[in-house]
Amino acid sequence: MPEVSIGFYPDVGGTWFLNRMPGRLGLFLGLTASTMNAADCRYVGLADCFVRSNKRGLMLKMLLEIQWVEGFKELHQGVNTVLRQLEKESFSIQPESQLLQHFNQINALMNHYDLSDIVNAILHLETDDCWLQQVKATVEKGSPAAMAMIFSQLKRGRHLSLKQVFQTELNLSVNCVRSGRVCRGSTSFIDRQRW
C-alpha cells in the first residue's frame, strides 16, 4: 500500500480488507507502506497459497488438463488440488512472514488513540532490524495529510458494509483528485525516486 507516499489512501476496498487483518496490521500497512512478501499475504488473508514463479508454466499446463465440467464443486476441487500440489513443491523457498515475525511490536506501535502518538512511536523506534528501519524511513517521508486520511478512513469504515466502503471510497477519491493532492503527491514521489 504505497498510497501514504503519494498523498492518497488505500482504495479499491482497502477500508474493508485492511480492517479485517489480524490485530492492527491493516492500520500499520496503510500508514507505513510496508512491503509484503508471499508469506505476509497468506498471513493477512490476501492470498490462499504460495507457488514459486518457476512453476507457472507447469501450473498452467496442469490447470488446462482439468476437466472443466459444469459443476462448480468439481472445478473448484480440481483447481485446489493443482495449487496444493504445487504449493507443497514450493514450500521450501517460501519466505518468512515479516508481519508475523513483528506482530507484537507492530501492535504495540499502533496501540495509541491519536495518530500523532502512533507516528511518534514509529519515528522514535530504535532498532537494528532492517525491515523496521525501512518502515521508519517511509513514515519519515510519508505524507502527513495521507496519514490523517488513512487513520480516519480505517476508523470510520471499520463497521461499514462492503457496499458502503465502496461508496465512501469513491467520494474520498473524487475529493482527493479534485484537490490535486494525488497529482502533486505522485509527482513528488516520482521525483524522489529519480534521485
N, C-alpha and C positions, 0 to 999 in steps of 0.2 A: 504494500500500500504506500506508494511514493507521494501521495497527494499532499502531505504536510510540507513537502519540499517545494511544491509549486503553488501553494496558497489555495488548495482545494480540499476536498474531503472524500473519503471512500464511498463512492456512489454505486449504482447498479446493484442495490441490495446490501451494500456494506453495513448499513444500520442493522439489518436483520442478522446477517451471519456473524458479524463481529460480536454482537451482543449474546450470541449463543455458543461462544467458545468457552473452554474451561477457565474458571477463575476470572481474572481481569486481563487475560491475554488479548482480547479484542481491543480494549482500550489502549493497551500497550502497543499493539501493532499499528493502530490508527495514529497514535501520537508520535511514534518513533520511526516509522517507515522501515522497520527491521525486515531484512530478507528472511524468507522461509525456504528451507530445503524440503525434499520429499518427505522425510520423516516428520517434519513440523506440520506439513499439510495433512498428513494422515492423523497426527495427534489432535489437531483442532477441527477435524471433520471436513476439510476441503478436498480430500482425496480418499479413495477407498483402498487402493493398492499401489504398490511400487514395482515397476517393471523397468529394468535397465534399458537405456536407449538403444543399445546394440541388439536388442531382442525385438525391435519394432517390426522389421520385415517378417520375422517368424510369427509374431503376434498377428499381423495382418493375414498371413497365409493361413494360420490356424482359424482365425475368425471366418475367413471365406469358406473354410471346409465345414463349418457348422451348417446343419440342415435348417434352413430358415423356414420353419413351419409357422402356421397361423397362431398357434398357441403362445401367448406371451411368456408363460411359465417355462416352457421348454427352451425358448430362445434365451431367456434370462439365465437359465441353468447352464446352457452351452457357453455363453459369454463368460459367466462367472468361473466355470471350470477352466477355460483357457487362461484367464487372468490369474487365477490362483496358482496354476501350474507354473506360469512364467514368473510369478512373484516368488515362489519357492526357489527358483533358479537364480533370482536376483537378490535374495535376502542378504547374502554375504557382503554386498557392496552398499547396502542402504546406509546413508549417513546417520549420525546420531542426531536426535532432535534437540536443537538449541533451546527451544521453548520449554520442553520437558525438563531439560537439564537445569534451566534457570527459573523454573516455575515459581518456587518460593520467593526468590529475590524479586522477580517481576511483580508478584502480588504485593510484596512489601512496598515496592516503589510506587505502585498505583493506589495504595491504600491511604489516600488522603481525600478530604472532602473538596478542597479547592484545587483547581488546575495549577495555580501558581506553586502550590506545595508539591505537586507531582513533578513539575518541571524542575523545581529547586532540588528535589531528591535525586533526580537523574543527573543534573548538572554538577552536584556535589559528590557524586559517586566516585569513590576511589577504588580502582580495581586494575589488576594486570590482565584481566580477561579481554582478549582482542575483540570478541563479539560485543561485549558490553561497552568497550571503548568506542566501537563504531556507533552503537546506539547513542551514546553521549554526544559524539561528534555530529550526528544527524540532528539531534534535538537542538544543539547549539546553532545550527544553520537553518533550522526549520522556521516556518512562518508562524509567528505568534497568533496572527488572525486565524490561520488554518487550525492551529491547535485549539483555540477557543471554539471554533465552529465544530470541530470533531468531538470535543468534550461534550458540548451541548447536544449535538446530533445524537450521540450514543445514549446520553442520559434521557433525553426526551423520547427517543424512539425505542427504549427498552421493552415496552409492553404493547407496541403497535402491531397490528396485523401486517402481513406481507403487502397487501394492497395499500394500506396506509403508509407503509415505508416507502413504496414506490411513488406515491403521490407527494409525500413530504420531500423526498429526494429530488423529484422533478422541480418542485417550487424552489428548493435551495439551489439547484444547478442553474436554473434560469436567472436567479438573482445574482449568483456568482459571475455568470457570463456578462450580465448587464453592467455589473460594477467594474468590469475589466480586470478583476483580481486574477482570474485564471490566465489570461493572456500575459499580464505582467509577470506573474509567478513562473509561468512556463518559460518565458524569455529569459528571466533571471537564472533559472535553473540550467538552461542550455548554455548560457554564457559561462556559468561556473564550471560546467563540465568540460568546456574547451580548454581551460587553463589547468 
